[in-house]
């Protein structure tokens, strides 16, 4: 009981500071554990603080990890703003050193709407040659093919 209330009290100190904690070498691990171990009601403010700037957060070496944890532990209804940002910035994210991991996670965890997933698949299809030979984007192409349903795979491959 003490551990639960102690954690709840501790996490309240993070309000208004989540973005700077995410970008910190050590504090990002604390934020990841909070997302993994605490309830939605205790950590939802973190999601709200991060959702307005998730496009640039996806390109950060620690920010991309936080977004991946959010995709794993929050439902589609809570992730709408983040998905919107990822889809909006999909072209540079697919080719980014860290952003490609975020796009792969979106494709893998299926928390994104069918329209958003189709936007990502269309971008991949339209740039398939460039992406297939790109150091980071090739990973997204591979993940898209591996996680797509049969019609999605045909859409990507048959063009």
N, C-alpha and C positions, 0 to 999 in steps of 0.2 A: 504493500500500500504506500509506504513512504517513497519507494523508488518511483512509482507512478506519479505521485504528486510532486516529487522533486524534479522529475523530468519535465513535467508540465510547467513548473515555475521557471526552470532554466530556459526552456525554449521561448518563454515570453520576453526574455532579455534580447532575443534575436530580432524582434519586431523592428522594422525600419533599417535593419542592418544586413538583411539576407544577401543582397547583391555583393556587398563587400566581403562577406564571409565566404560566399561561393568562389570568389576570385582569390582567396587566400590559400597558400600552399597546404596548410594543415586544417584550417577551419572547414574547408569544403568536405572533408571526411566526416566531420561532426554533422553537417547539414545532411549528407547522404544517409547517415545512420538514423537521424531523426525521421527522415522520409520513410525509411525502411521499417522502423520499429514503432513509431508512434501512430496514433489514430489520425484519420483524415481531419477531424475537427480540431486536433491540436496543431496540425501542420498546414492547414489550408491557407493561412496567411502567407506562408512561404510561396506557395503557388501563385497567389495574387501579386506578390511583390515581384516575381520573376516573369510573369506572363506578358507584360507590356514590352519587353525588350529581348524576347527569346531568340530572335534572329541573330543578334550579335553575341548573345550568351552561347549559342551553339558553336560559335567559332573560337571560344575560349577553351584552353586545355582542361580546366576544371569545370567550367560551365556546361560543357557537353556531357560530362558525367552526371551532373545534377539533373539535366533534362532527361537523360536515360532513366534515372531512378524515378522521376516523376511519371514517365510513360509506363513503368513497371507497376507503380503503386496507386495511381489515380485512374479514375474511369474516364471514358470519352467525354462525358458531360462537363467534367472539371477541366479538361485539356483543350477545349475549343479554341481559346485565345492563343495558346502555344502552337497548336496545329496550324492555325491560320497564319502565324508568323513564319513557321517552317515552310509551309507551302508557298507563301509569298516570296520567300528568299531561297527557294529550292535550287535554282540554277547555281548561285555561288556556293551554297552549302554542299551540294553534291560534289563539288570540286575542291572543297576545303579540307585541310589536314584533320580538323576536328569535326567540322560540320557534317562530313560524310557519315560519321558514326550516328549522329542524331537522325539523319534521313533513313539510314538502315534500320534504326530502332523503330521509327514510325512505321516502316513497311512490315517489320517483323511482328510487332505487338498488336497490330490490327485495331488500334484505338482511334484511328483516323476515319473520317467519313469516306464513303465510296467515291464521292466527287473529288475529294482532296487526294486520295490515292491515285485516281485516274490522272489528275494534274501532274503528279510526280512521274507516273508511268509514261505519260505523253512527253514530258521533258526528256526522260531517258530515251525514249524511242526516237525523238527528233534529233538527238545528239549521240546516238548509239556508237558511231565510229569514234568520235572524239572521246567519249566517256570510256569506251572499252580499252583505249590506249592510254588513259590518264591514270597516274599513280593512285589517286584517292577515289576518283569517280568510278573506276573499274570495280571497286568493292561494292558500290551501290548497285551497279548493273548486275553483278553476280547475286547479290542479296535479293534484288527485285525478281530475278528469274527463279531463284530458289523458293521464295515465299509467295509468289503469285499463284492464283488459282489457274486452272487450265485456260480459260478465255484470256486472262491477263498475260499468261506466258505466250500464247499465240499472238496476242496484240504486240508484245515486245519483239518477238522473234520474226514473225512474218511481215510485220510492218505494213 
